[in-house]
Amino acid sequence: MIGRTRKRARAFLLTLLCSGLRISDVIRLARRNVDFHTGKRLLPWTQKTGQGVDVRLGAHCLDAFNVLPHESADCFFWNGVGKLSTAIGNARKSFDRICERAGIEGGYRHRCRDIFSIRLLDQGADIRDVQKLLGHRSIQVAEKQYGPWMRSSQDG
C-alpha cells in the first residue's frame, strides 16, 4: 500500500510541476490525452476556464505515469468511482499533507503553478505563452501575477 501511495504522490507532484495544471485538472487527466512517445499532453478543456491547454511533459513525469497502477482505464488519478469533487478534495488534502511532511512552509496549492510559470519566464518564455499554458483567459491575469519575473522587467 505504501509503494502505491508513494508512486501516486510522486506522479501527482511531477504532473503539477511539469504542466502548470490546477489540482482539479490533474485529477481529471485522462490516459488517452498523454502521448508517451512525444511527451505531449492535451487537455481538451480546463475545469475553471473551459480553455484547452497543450503542454509537453518531461521524461520524469512520463516515467512516473508508467509505474502507476492501472486503477482506471480512463484517468491516472481518479478511478471513476465516486464523485469527481470528492477525488479533487482528497487530492488537495494529500497535497497539503505532502507539504507538511516535507516541511515546506507556505506550501499553498497554486505553488506548483507558480514554479512552472516562473521557470518558463526565467528561461525567456513570453508571458503570452505562459498565459496560454496556464489557461488564463486574459493576459492581464498572467502579467499581474508573474510580471516581476519577466526578463524585460528585470533588465530595466
ABEGO torsion letter per residue (X at the ends): XAAAAAAAAAAAAAAAAAAGBBAAAAAABBAAABBAAAGBBBBABBAAAGBBBBBBBBAAAAAAAAABBBABAABAABAGBEBAAAAAAAAAAAAAAAAAAAGBBGBBAAAAAAAAAAAAAAAGBBAAAAAAAAGBABAAAAAAAAAAABAAAAAX
